Amino acid sequence: MTKLAIDGGPKAKTTPTIPMYPGGLEIGEAEKKQVLEVLDRKYLFRYYGPKDFPSKVNEFEKAFAAHIGAKHCLAVTNCTSALINALVAVGVGPGSEVIVNGYTFFASCAAIVAAKAVPVICEIDESLTMDPEDLERKITPHTKAVICVHMRGAPCDMDRIVAICRKRKIRLIEDVAQACGGSYKGKRLGTFGDIGCFSFQYHKIITAGEGGACVTNDPALYDRLMGYHDTAACWRPDRFGEERYKGELFCGVNYRMSELTGAVMLAQLGRLEGLLAKMRANRKRIVDQIRTLKGITLRRSNDEAGDTAICLMFRVNDSSRTSAFVKALQAEGVAAAGVFDKGIPDWHIYSHWKHVISQATPTPEGCPYRCPHYKGDAPSHYSVDMCPRTNAVLADMVHLDIPSQLTDQDCDMIAEGIRKVAAALL
């Protein structure tokens, strides 16, 4: 057996680490062409541009909706604003509870507070996505909506989650920030719930540095999304006209996407399927070489074919060896990381959401947690240990990014590093 690099042996992977910016690293002539068209036309704002040119944001919305398989798409500033917009659109507000995964970027939870509702944190299962059984346990008479997060590029168990929400007449919002282009049983993620929310931040599969989108098949929700994201009502046929129907007009915010962002996203959308194909091929190449290794268990998948393959995650069966396994892989030149450590802050894990657990608010009134409209008791259950299964599952996990730019040689070296460390430590 080859000596581990951490003990002075040769590294398994000798090529440089590639950063996880799949779409960002591919930015080139297509994006330049789209952006220069915006500048040449002097058309920077979708609602007041020269009338002889189309809006890039509008073009992107139509193209993205068609690609995802939704009737409507609204482009916004980022995924956090998309989530807030979606929550407001489905009627979440003071007195509401919204259930969300305990493993997701903090923005998924912060959006609930921004919508004046109380977050209820749900366990994950071995797929590292929302546990449908705990979801059902967490529903109360105050539950208005569920945000299921397709975490680390993999689909939630949408059959069970959709069935629960329909049975209980609860609105379902999908957070697809990390899973753009993914699917579940052949249907695109983001199209199962009432509204799907996407991110185009720089770490995401396709990107404009920032940006987001909401998709829906419900025309009434689309109108509410439009109304809330554009408080000036520029989207209406007559922005100063009377209400066309009761409840059409209400105060909103400004989450409008810029034409420059829309231009970049038009080009990036054309790259999406190629990026997904490459990441899936890369992960398959690695997995085929480690699938039968004793001592590790690959993350359970709700639909392996629909996974975007942005990462490889596996459990070290002897949990006492997880930290040593990660350190040994890093020494081999493999950019591995652990997932949960109580001593290392990570805003992707609820235990580190101190501002929620402590119910911190910008004003002393303490809303939404102590809002007079709220009659529930969810905040009384907040603690770093309130989702023990989530903490336990994540503590044993090893995580590796799978950039689309990996070569076959990179993949083979990564697989060799995993085999080498497993043989020595497990």
NORHU-V10264 format. One line per field, one symbol per residue. ss: DSSP state (~ for helix, > for strand, _ for the rest). Layout:
BEGIN
ss = ???
END
This chain:
BEGIN
ss = ____~~~________________~~~__~~~~~~~~~~~~~______________~~~~~~~~~~~~~___>>>>>__~~~~~~~~~~~_______>>>>>_>___~~~~~~~~___>>>>>_>_____>_~~~~~~~____>>>>>>>_~~~____~~~~~~~~~~~__>>>>>_______>>__>>______>>>>>_>_______>__>>>>>__~~~~~~~~~~~>_______________________>_>__~~~~~~~~~~~__~~~~~~~~~~~~~~~~~~~_____>>>_____~~~____>>>>>>__~~~~~~~~~~~~~____>>>__________>~~~_~~~~____________________~~~~______~~~~~~~~_>>>>>______~~~~~~~~~~~~~~~~~~_
END
